[in-house]
Amino acid sequence: MRRELTDHQKRCVNAILANVTEYLDLRFVMSAEVNPRLRDIWPNLQYLQTAQLRNSLGNDKAWGAHRHVIAELLCGSDKQKIYDIFNPSNQSSIQGEIVEKRDDVGHKTADVLEIHDFRTLYGAIEPSVSEISAVMQIYIWWDLKDASELAKFQLKIRRIRELETQWSEEWAKYYRVVLKKKEDEGLPEKEEAVTHEYEDLKYTVENFIGRRENEPGHVIIIDRKRPSGEDPADKLIQAIAREQVLMREIEGGQKLDDAMRGQFAKALNVAEDALTAEMQTDYLARTIAEQKGRLRRVLIESKGGEPFNFKEAQAEAMKKKYEEVTAGRASMSDLTPRPTAVQIESAG
């Protein structure tokens, strides 16, 4: 029986999915330029594939006597377990859950059409769609590590702000486990926990930047710079901006009026007195991600504008945000891109 996820675990799942969705939206634009037929079938395929990914991220796996939720690990600090998750030869890898293997035809019976995965399902309906489903799964696998580290970066910044303003004995007990302090060493101080999170934030940025430096051309995501003032999707852009402002206000502790609370309660199907700030911000984060997807779809027909490497631009944005968050604690000269697996293998 699947465990009930905590609020933090749900945030991890939602943050990773939002980033994967943004990447898929961009890959859709690239792919539809090659094969316009994708415009009819991609949205449904993407919905089903991301629903399956949500299940995988919310599931847990065992390491020894303990079980851990995948999304929480991907947004956490346990480097060995994260390596295991992405290592295809490790029993804890989720590659097989993301990129399905085709059903073995030799095991089918004469009376029953056995369908156990997306590729076989769509192959039975239309063989060409089976290959499109497989390509989308590969896209997700290519992007999952970056989507997870971007989510981790976003959640680490939130965690640092919480620690700096809401330090408590409960936090101290939690970080005694994280920092592996012995009972006789006492509880860690706030600065120890904050320093740990800053170091992990730095490590995350280094990893993201390091992968950009050796990224094969066929996995690069292309976006296009569009002239300002000529964008036909102004309403969507304005809606996204309004909701981002609202999310910042809620995160800053601002209370909503009764009408707005009523709208959130209705959208989330909960009683108003059960509505929390975290529920509101999680809902807004999902809504913003969905609107970004719609915005990209509106822009599909526009092929103008100079192309650029989307993830490389994200890396630059992460650098700037890191500078802002760590102002007075570290300089950008401290950032050293982490070696990629390709570099490690070639050096060995």
KAHU-V975875 format. One record per run of one state. SS is the DSSP state (A for helix, B for strand, O for the rest). FROM is the first residue (numbers start at 0). TO is the last residue. Records with the same first field share a line. If there is no record, write none. Layout:
# KAHU-V975875
SS=FROM-TO  FROM-TO
This chain:
# KAHU-V975875
O=0-5  34-36  58-58  63-64  74-77  86-93  98-103  107-116  125-125  166-167  178-181  185-188  212-215  219-220  224-232  251-256  268-270  274-275  298-305  325-330  334-339  347-347
A=6-33  37-57  69-73  78-85  94-97  104-106  117-124  126-165  168-177  182-184  189-211  216-218  233-250  257-267  271-273  276-297  309-324  331-333  340-346
B=59-62  65-68  221-223  306-308
